[in-house]
Amino acid sequence: MYISASSSSSSTLSSILRARSRLYASSPYLSRTFAASSSSPPPVSGYRSLSFSSAVRSLRCSVPRWSHGVDWRSPISLRSQIRAVAPVIEQFQRKIATMASEHPFKAHLTSLPKPGGGEFGKFYSLPSFNDPRIEKLPYSIRILLESAIRNCDNFQVKKEDVEKIIDWENTSPNQVEIPFKPARVLLQDFTGVPAVVDLACMRDAMNKLGSDSNKINPLVPVDLVNLEYLGRVVFNTEGLLYPDSVVGTDSHTTMIDGLGVAGWGVGGIEAEAAMLGQPMSMVLPGVVGFKLSGKLHDGVTATDLVLTVTQMLRKHGVVGKFVEFYGEGMGKLSLADRATIANMSPEYGATMGFFPVDHVTLQYLKLTGRSDETVEMIEAYLRANKLFVDYNEPQLERVYSSYLQLDLADVEPCMSGPKRPHDRVPLKEMKSDWHACLDNKVGFKGFAIPKEEQEKVAKFSFQGQPAELKHGSVVIAAITSCTNTSNPSVMLGAGLVAKKASELGLQGFNIVGYGCTTCIGNSGDLDESVAAAITENDVVAAAVLSGNRNFEGRVHPLTRANYLASPPLVVAYALAGTVDIDFNKEPIGTGKDGKSIYFRDIWPTAEEIAEVVQSSVLPSMFKSTYEAITKGNPIWNDLSVPTATLYSWDPNSTYIHEPPYFKSMTLDPPGVHGVKDAYCLLNFGDSITTDHISPAGSIHKDSPAAKYLIERGVDRKDFNSYGSRRGNDEVMARGTFANIRIVNKLLNGEVGPKTVHVPTGEKLYVFDAAMRYKTAGQDTIILAGAEYGSGSSRDWAAKGPMLLGVKAVIAKSFERIHRSNLVGMGVVPLCFKAGEDADTLGLTGHERYTIDLPSNVSDIRPGQDVTVTTDSGKSFTCIARFDTEVELAYFNHGGILPYVIRNLTKQ
């Protein structure tokens, strides 16, 4: 077993960086910085990682007002960049000037004075509307309202949209559509790579269509970097003040909600459209008010709290909604604890879990090195625009769609698992719950291990020493992921547990990786002897990690039981070596004096943790790190960067490959496509995650992706991971549905990444079967149960099926981001009617399916009924999950990116 602090490293890092830099530099408008990190970064400054083992990447618009004040390090001189973008800047400024003179809400543009004279800037004032409905709005909805007012041009954002938001209490139950323009876009490390590849490909498409490829440029700040460092809370753009807001290509972008910045995850294709000025079309969300009271007990961590909140919200049902936290208990939560709760929004199903700005937020901004003047401006603006919560003042009653309440004193130590993040288990019940899981039939809470085999011991030799494994043996213990590694209280708490254990004579620990590591399945191979003992004896081995997801097959192919826990508990279970233990009664191990050591002997008090946090997390740490964050490092600075507008694709690269999305594109949209006589490629049950659809972890040696790489001279040791090769569509298409734990009903109980080619009855890898259908010109569809596409905001989970020829997915329900991604790639999402699914309708997946869609997009309405017929004579009605008129426009164009390209060619 090992303790992992968190990994984004790769043996071929330099080749990826070189490809990335070429992509960035192919645009004179795209600038980037790659900064060296401090050797001892601050515990709370990381987004994905506690420390930056390599660097920070930042891709941003080259228009000067979007600069963070950094030194642009590029072979292209700043002067040449300014010359190149000057026409665009002038055009943009003329548009802004015109908008200012014609702005529908210019009467509400108000000055924000400085206490000592002068002004901070101007802002669109919500109080100036004198509308009592605004006073009652949730803070999260007020941010949507301010954005709509500020961006209103009666074209992309209309006055009617503003009125819809103001009347939120009445309009939100009706699923009304609104546009939203975020202040900035965040590209997460792995998911940012395909986004940049897409931009390069879009430039080629613009060029082939005879248009100006330079139009493919960000119109808002775009960053590929550490999240907290970029959190402005309030923007001041040439004297215009407005709230910070962000969409990011990582579902855990929601972590920034803990800072009072409205942010959530989107698919890469949505992010690309937002970068290029396209407003996001969204359904005006309901808001769940979550009232917190009381205080956490000693020994209860932020992880215990977030797992409790996740279970409550999952049960309540918050998919597609905002969750807004409030109440007197807020003052007892540090900003890092709030960020931990906000981080797991995808796991409890909400679009975001929002914590409005209050005094705790301002204290954190000062802690992290923001200047007094900046913090003063932030507070003044938010107070003036009724976006600040002061719990020292009487609170007006806000209206929410529904309400929940939690007394923090009721939270107890817990874990979640063994297969889903919302299956919470109180720590005191862990042993009994584990035995119930062994007994239960195979499912989310069961492994169906016969009673007589539950105590079986697998004996083997480990590094020359006798060893044994049992069901529940912990083979991976990892402190990992953004959820907890940015929270100093749980990280330093884990350090104190390890320190106390070491002093008592228990084993020590080593840091073996950084970044997401185990949370995204990149913990690496187990020792061969351990792996053999697991597979040969069918052991249900366990992983305990401080991550946010524990879906089957995600953490490691050989750990069938995966539990989420706080970092201190990870250390405790690593010491115990098994999840089959009652910490209240059984010893963790034996100390150097031969005495038994119990959980209580190594668990730190709240006072001990608070003391070490106070002495370790200092403003000077943030300042020293941020001062060096834009200075680059030799690997990045020494890269050769071409100056061409278009990217020169390297046909021999196995990391970056020109995707085929726009190769046959014309100026005319292809129109609506129906589905006729389609075969079922896959037939799934419930909770198929994006990890099942498009795994990010290791590439199996016998997979189609492995075959592709071997044919191109890549040794197995250099396969790397699917996540690292997201810039290559050939690898990712072959990796679609390549999860070794995926369950496809067409295989009659067999588990693995294969399917049945229906016409011949052959059992093939999913990719090979899909290519067989595609070569024959035959459409395919997918049948699925509830929560299809849950998990990460992984656009390859939609791109992959599209490349395989999938025309539609028929499911009981979809995860929010994944449904949107399917529409964005031109795949039809359909939902069975309530109470129906493939099983109740008697569908086996061996039928052929025809989906009757009108041939003209104007004849399709969001959410309308669609008839599906099969060649077996069955007919049933589904709901077309095009949720907005804009999504129908995307579908008519074959996807969101073709839509954007065609619109840009007309400008």
C-alpha positions, -999 to 999 in steps of 0.1 A, spaced: 0 0 0 11 36 -3 1 71 7 -3 94 -23 -5 131 -17 -18 135 -51 -1 132 -101 -1 148 -133 34 137 -142 42 117 -173 72 101 -188 67 121 -219 59 155 -203 82 174 -226 66 161 -257 32 171 -245 44 205 -235 60 210 -269 28 201 -286 8 224 -263 31 253 -269 29 249 -306 -9 250 -304 -9 281 -282 16 299 -304 -2 291 -336 -25 320 -326 -10 355 -324 -39 362 -300 -33 334 -276 -6 340 -250 5 316 -223 27 315 -193 43 284 -178 56 292 -144 80 274 -120 66 266 -86 78 271 -52 93 240 -36 69 244 -6 36 259 -19 9 269 5 -16 242 15 -47 261 4 -36 276 -29 -39 244 -50 -68 235 -72 -61 200 -81 -29 196 -61 -14 204 -28 19 213 -45 28 220 -81 55 194 -91 59 209 -125 43 242 -134 12 263 -140 -1 268 -175 -21 298 -185 -38 304 -218 -54 338 -220 -68 363 -244 -41 387 -256 -63 418 -253 -44 438 -226 -74 444 -204 -76 407 -197 -40 405 -185 -33 395 -149 -3 417 -150 20 389 -160 52 389 -180 42 374 -213 70 350 -222 67 342 -258 91 342 -288 65 364 -304 71 399 -293 44 417 -274 45 445 -300 38 421 -328 9 406 -308 -6 441 -303 -3 449 -340 -20 416 -349 -49 421 -326 -53 459 -331 -81 456 -357 -100 432 -334 -95 454 -304 -107 485 -324 -138 465 -336 -145 453 -301 -141 488 -286 -164 503 -313 -190 476 -304 -186 484 -267 -190 521 -273 -221 516 -294 -235 493 -268 -228 519 -241 -248 546 -259 -276 522 -267 -275 500 -236 -311 492 -224 -301 497 -188 -277 525 -190 -298 545 -165 -287 519 -139 -250 525 -144 -239 538 -110 -207 552 -96 -190 534 -66 -172 561 -46 -140 555 -27 -141 565 10 -112 590 6 -125 605 -27 -127 595 -63 -144 562 -74 -136 525 -76 -155 524 -109 -190 521 -122 -215 492 -119 -250 482 -129 -269 487 -97 -295 461 -87 -310 483 -59 -316 511 -84 -344 490 -100 -364 494 -68 -380 461 -74 -391 441 -43 -387 408 -63 -349 414 -65 -347 418 -27 -360 383 -22 -338 366 -49 -312 341 -38 -277 355 -41 -267 330 -68 -297 342 -90 -287 378 -84 -253 370 -101 -272 357 -131 -293 388 -131 -264 412 -129 -247 394 -158 -279 396 -179 -283 433 -172 -247 441 -180 -245 420 -212 -280 430 -224 -277 440 -261 -312 429 -272 -295 404 -295 -276 378 -275 -292 389 -242 -326 406 -243 -346 427 -219 -371 398 -217 -343 376 -204 -337 401 -176 -373 401 -167 -374 363 -166 -346 364 -140 -361 392 -119 -394 371 -118 -374 340 -109 -399 329 -82 -426 325 -108 -406 316 -139 -381 290 -126 -407 263 -121 -416 266 -158 -382 256 -171 -376 290 -189 -345 295 -210 -319 322 -203 -285 332 -217 -255 335 -195 -221 350 -203 -195 340 -177 -168 365 -168 -140 339 -177 -133 303 -187 -111 278 -169 -94 249 -187 -85 221 -164 -51 205 -171 -62 173 -188 -95 185 -203 -79 217 -215 -57 199 -240 -86 187 -263 -101 222 -261 -70 237 -275 -68 210 -301 -104 218 -311 -96 255 -314 -67 247 -338 -90 225 -358 -117 252 -359 -91 276 -373 -84 252 -401 -121 249 -408 -125 287 -410 -96 288 -434 -111 261 -456 -144 279 -457 -127 310 -470 -131 330 -438 -106 346 -414 -92 320 -390 -81 347 -366 -118 350 -356 -112 318 -335 -99 337 -305 -110 341 -269 -132 371 -261 -130 364 -223 -101 355 -201 -92 318 -205 -68 301 -181 -52 268 -178 -39 271 -142 -44 271 -105 -80 282 -96 -77 301 -64 -50 324 -77 -73 336 -104 -104 341 -82 -111 379 -85 -144 378 -67 -151 411 -83 -137 422 -117 -126 457 -124 -124 460 -162 -114 495 -173 -135 509 -145 -165 486 -149 -172 465 -118 -190 432 -119 -190 398 -101 -165 372 -110 -180 341 -126 -165 311 -144 -173 280 -163 -146 253 -164 -139 220 -182 -136 202 -149 -168 193 -130 -151 204 -98 -148 239 -110 -176 243 -84 -149 245 -57 -147 282 -64 -182 286 -52 -168 284 -17 -151 318 -24 -184 334 -35 -176 331 -72 -203 315 -92 -188 287 -112 -196 253 -125 -184 226 -148 -193 224 -185 -181 202 -214 -151 213 -233 -172 221 -264 -194 244 -243 -164 261 -229 -149 266 -263 -182 283 -275 -181 305 -244 -145 315 -251 -156 327 -285 -183 349 -272 -213 325 -275 -237 330 -245 -245 298 -227 -281 287 -230 -294 274 -197 -326 266 -180 -332 291 -152 -325 269 -122 -344 263 -90 -324 270 -59 -323 248 -28 -318 268 4 -295 248 27 -295 263 63 -265 255 85 -266 259 123 -245 249 152 -208 238 151 -189 206 143 -178 184 172 -142 178 180 -128 151 158 -153 157 130 -137 169 97 -149 189 67 -148 156 47 -173 141 72 -195 171 66 -194 171 28 -202 133 27 -232 140 50 -243 170 28 -238 149 -3 -261 121 10 -287 146 21 -288 165 -12 -287 134 -33 -317 121 -15 -335 155 -18 -329 157 -56 -309 187 -68 -300 178 -104 -299 209 -126 -304 232 -95 -283 256 -75 -277 249 -38 -272 281 -17 -259 277 18 -269 302 46 -275 304 83 -256 312 115 -236 280 111 -218 296 82 -196 316 106 -182 284 120 -170 271 87 -136 282 73 -134 291 37 -114 259 30 -143 239 46 -168 257 24 -147 250 -7 -147 213 3 -185 213 3 -188 233 -29 -163 210 -46 -185 180 -44 -215 196 -61 -212 171 -90 -215 142 -65 -247 156 -50 -259 164 -84 -262 202 -82 -250 227 -108 -232 245 -80 -232 247 -42 -229 284 -35 -215 303 -5 -222 340 -8 -194 364 1 -192 374 38 -166 384 64 -150 349 62 -144 354 25 -128 388 30 -105 373 57 -94 346 33 -87 371 6 -64 390 30 -48 357 41 -39 349 5 -22 381 -2 -48 403 -18 -41 440 -11 -61 460 13 -73 482 -15 -85 452 -35 -104 438 -6 -119 472 2 -131 475 -34 -146 440 -33 -165 446 -1 -177 481 -12 -190 468 -45 -207 437 -31 -224 457 -3 -236 484 -27 -250 458 -51 -267 437 -24 -244 407 -30 -227 407 4 -240 388 35 -234 405 68 -245 381 95 -241 409 121 -272 425 105 -308 413 104 -313 389 75 -341 395 50 -360 363 43 -350 350 8 -372 328 -13 -359 294 -23 -374 266 -44 -371 242 -15 -353 241 19 -330 218 38 -314 222 72 -285 206 90 -272 211 126 -234 208 123 -234 192 157 -252 162 142 -224 154 118 -203 123 127 -171 107 114 -180 87 82 -169 73 49 -187 66 16 -187 35 -5 -179 10 -16 -190 21 -51 -207 55 -49 -199 88 -32 -234 93 -17 -235 59 0 -224 72 34 -214 49 62 -209 62 98 -175 52 110 -189 33 139 -209 11 115 -181 5 90 -173 -31 101 -209 -43 101 -216 -25 68 -186 -42 52 -199 -76 62 -234 -67 48 -217 -57 15 -200 -91 13 -234 -108 19 -255 -87 -4 -262 -95 -40 -239 -78 -66 -248 -41 -68 -238 -7 -54 -238 -22 -19 -230 -58 -26 -204 -83 -38 -222 -116 -33 -194 -135 -16 -205 -168 -2 -203 -171 36 -178 -199 35 -154 -178 14 -156 -145 34 -128 -154 57 -106 -169 30 -69 -159 33 -47 -156 2 -11 -163 11 18 -152 -11 53 -138 -11 58 -101 -12 94 -89 -18 107 -121 -4 86 -120 28 54 -140 36 22 -119 31 -15 -124 30 -46 -107 17 -83 -111 27 -115 -95 15 -113 -59 26 -75 -57 26 -64 -21 18 -40 -22 -11 -43 15 -20 -45 43 6 -43 77 -11 -46 113 1 -56 127 -33 -79 150 -53 -90 186 -51 -118 179 -26 -94 176 4 -59 185 -6 -67 222 -6 -80 221 29 -52 227 55 -71 213 85 -76 178 70 -42 177 54 -23 188 85 -46 166 105 -34 136 84 1 147 91 -5 147 128 -20 112 127 10 99 108 33 117 132 17 102 163 16 68 147 53 70 138 62 81 173 44 50 187 64 28 164 40 22 135 52 25 99 61 58 82 48 72 50 62 86 18 47 109 -8 47 92 -41 27 115 -64 10 148 -69 -23 160 -85 -53 138 -91 -35 105 -89 -57 78 -74 -89 99 -77 -88 97 -115 -73 62 -116 -36 71 -121 -22 54 -90 -2 30 -113 1 -8 -112 0 -27 -80 30 -49 -72 28 -79 -94 27 -103 -65 -2 -84 -49 -21 -82 -82 -16 -119 -88 -29 -127 -53 -60 -106 -59 -69 -120 -93 -60 -157 -86 -80 -157 -54 -108 -134 -64 -102 -111 -35 -124 -81 -30 -95 -57 -23 -101 -22 -10 -89 13 -17 -93 42 8 -89 76 -7 -96 112 2 -111 117 -33 -146 126 -46 -154 96 -68 -153 59 -61 -172 45 -91 -164 10 -100 -133 7 -122 -123 43 -117 -98 41 -88 -81 9 -99 -92 -22 -119 -83 -45 -91 -100 -26 -62 -136 -36 -62 -143 -18 -29 -134 19 -29 -141 42 1 -140 80 3 -127 92 36 -109 122 52 -71 124 49 -67 115 86 -89 84 81 -69 74 50 -38 73 72 -57 53 99 -69 27 74 -35 25 58 -21 16 93 -49 -9 99 -45 -25 65 -81 -34 62 -116 -19 61 -128 -49 82 -122 -32 115 -141 -16 143 -119 14 154 -138 16 187 -129 -19 198 -100 -33 177 -64 -21 177 -48 -6 146 -15 -22 152 13 -29 177 37 -3 189 75 -5 195 68 -14 231 47 -43 221 15 -27 232 -17 -24 211 -23 10 195 -59 21 191 -75 48 169 -79 71 199 -41 70 205 -33 86 171 -63 109 165 -55 146 170 -77 171 188 -93 201 172 -71 223 192 -40 205 180 -51 209 144 -60 245 148 -27 253 163 -7 238 135 -29 254 109 -25 288 124 13 285 126 17 269 91 -7 288 68 6 323 65 1 352 40 38 353 33 35 317 18 9 329 -7 28 360 -16 61 343 -22 44 317 -44 24 342 -64 54 364 -70 71 335 -88 40 321 -105 46 338 -139 83 335 -142 84 303 -162 108 274 -160 135 262 -183 115 234 -199 87 258 -209 108 288 -217 132 268 -239 104 254 -261 106 263 -298 74 281 -308 63 286 -344 46 319 -353 21 306 -379 -16 314 -376 -26 278 -383 -13 248 -364 11 225 -383 -2 190 -374 25 163 -368 12 131 -385 36 111 -363 24 124 -330 4 100 -308 -6 128 -284 -19 155 -307 -39 145 -338 -61 165 -361 -97 155 -354 -121 149 -382 -150 170 -370 -150 196 -397 -133 179 -427 -164 177 -448 -181 208 -434 -199 233 -457 -214 267 -451 -249 252 -451 -261 233 -419 -268 196 -425 -302 199 -409 -320 174 -386 -311 138 -388 -335 111 -379 -324 75 -370 -335 46 -392 -331 9 -386 -303 15 -361 -287 -14 -342 -281 -12 -305 -244 -9 -298 -247 -12 -260 -275 -19 -235 -268 -5 -201 -284 -4 -167 -283 25 -142 -254 48 -132 -231 44 -162 -205 71 -155 -182 91 -178 -155 68 -164 -173 39 -180 -178 57 -212 -144 74 -216 -119 62 -189 -90 85 -181 -68 59 -165 -44 33 -178 -46 18 -213 -50 -20 -211 -24 -40 -230 -50 -59 -251 -73 -29 -259 -78 -14 -294 -60 18 -281 -30 -3 -272 -30 -20 -306 -31 15 -322 -1 27 -302 19 -5 -307 14 -2 -345 29 33 -342 60 21 -323 49 31 -288 63 6 -262 38 -6 -235 58 13 -208 51 45 -227 14 40 -232 7 66 -204 -30 71 -198 -61 79 -218 -62 112 -199 -28 122 -212 -38 114 -248 -70 133 -249 -55 154 -277 -56 123 -300 -90 114 -313 -78 81 -327 -67 69 -292 -98 83 -275 -123 68 -300 -107 34 -293 -108 41 -256 -146 48 -257 -164 22 -235 -130 6 -227 -136 4 -190 -129 -31 -178 -157 -30 -152 -184 -19 -176 -216 -41 -176 -233 -44 -210 -266 -64 -209 -259 -77 -245 -231 -98 -229 -255 -116 -205 -236 -110 -173 -201 -109 -187 -182 -78 -175 -158 -59 -198 -153 -35 -227 -170 -57 -254 -203 -60 -270 -223 -82 -294 -223 -73 -331 -260 -80 -336 -261 -90 -373 -234 -117 -368 -237 -125 -331 -199 -120 -328 -185 -107 -295 -161 -79 -302 -144 -49 -286 -169 -20 -286 -147 0 -310 -143 -29 -334 -181 -36 -334 -188 1 -340 -164 3 -369 -181 -28 -384 -215 -10 -382 -200 23 -395 -183 7 -425 -216 -9 -434 -234 24 -432 -255 13 -403 -267 37 -376 -263 27 -339 -280 38 -307 -274 31 -270 -299 20 -244 -293 31 -208 -309 34 -173 -309 62 -149 -281 88 -144 -264 81 -176 -232 101 -179 -228 109 -142 -193 118 -130 -167 140 -146 -176 167 -171 -157 147 -198 -165 159 -233 -148 128 -247 -177 108 -233 -198 125 -260 -171 129 -287 -162 93 -285 -197 78 -291 -202 103 -319 -170 92 -336 -182 56 -332 -213 64 -351 -238 66 -323 -268 87 -334 -289 86 -302 -289 76 -266 -322 65 -250 -319 66 -212 -341 69 -181 -323 101 -171 -291 119 -179 -265 138 -159 -267 175 -167 -233 181 -183 -233 149 -203 -267 155 -218 -255 189 -229 -224 174 -243 -243 149 -264 -264 177 -279 -231 197 -285 -218 168 -306 -250 162 -326 -261 131 -307 -298 129 -299 -306 124 -261 -340 108 -255 -356 99 -222 -380 71 -216 -413 82 -202 -417 81 -164 -420 45 -151 -406 30 -183 -373 17 -193 -358 -9 -217 -367 -37 -193 -403 -27 -187 -408 -23 -225 -393 -57 -232 -364 -43 -252 -334 -67 -254 -311 -46 -276 -313 -71 -304 -339 -50 -322 -334 -23 -348 -346 11 -339 -362 40 -359 -366 74 -342 -392 96 -359 -379 132 -358 -395 159 -380 -372 167 -409 -373 205 -402 -359 218 -370 -386 245 -368 -411 216 -362 -393 203 -331 -399 218 -297 -378 215 -266 -389 184 -246 -414 172 -271 -426 136 -275 -409 114 -301 -420 80 -313 -395 51 -314 -404 20 -333 -385 -13 -336 -384 -40 -362 -400 -64 -337 -432 -44 -338 -428 -26 -305 -435 12 -304 -429 36 -275 -428 73 -268 -397 91 -255 -390 127 -246 -365 146 -268 -341 161 -243 -333 192 -263 -340 216 -234 -337 249 -252 -343 265 -286 -306 272 -288 -298 235 -284 -321 227 -313 -301 252 -334 -269 234 -324 -285 201 -334 -295 215 -368 -259 225 -374 -245 191 -364 -232 204 -331 -223 235 -312 -188 240 -328 -201 239 -364 -228 263 -353 -202 287 -339 -180 284 -370 -208 291 -394 -219 321 -374 -184 335 -373 -180 331 -411 -210 355 -415 -195 382 -393 
